[in-house]
């Protein structure tokens, strides 16, 4: 019964385009489970909902994001809280609604956070900013205003690849300083997602 080509993201969930937080993948509890012993190793509970899209893991750390309250980092082995950032300025940067962004706002189920050894790179669909915080202590490192709804962060060879260059071009960025190291000279449109393998994007 389509009167146009393709399909609408709104078909997937009521309020897809209008609700700031589509209610998929939110929860309050993380549990580490040992597959060998079939025992719970640790449990972590949050008072406000965790956005599962924002969870990341690297080295000995698990990071999570509760949009209403904070970013948090746990020790992967013990569940111990290593740091919490509840700076309202940082939360506002992450949640700031996008204005005038190009490309479609689809794939709102996509990951928000990319883990690098020194920085978490956070950017949500339909949000205005890419935000980087330290994996060591959670402090804000840098922000970049988005051009497109889908800057599509990938960590490769010590650099973060992001579509935040001129007209949405993909650029290589230093994950700690945010300095643009190289313009890769291409961009993507619509719902295309950048992927990477050993020899190419």
Secondary structure by P-SEA (a helix, b strand, c coil): ccccccccccccccccccccccccccccbbbbbccccccccbbbbbccccccccccccccbbbbbccccccccccccccccccccccaaaaaaaacccccccccccccccccccccccbbbbbccccccbbbbbcccccccbbbbbccccccccccccbbbbcccccccbbbbccccccccccccccccccbbbbbccccc
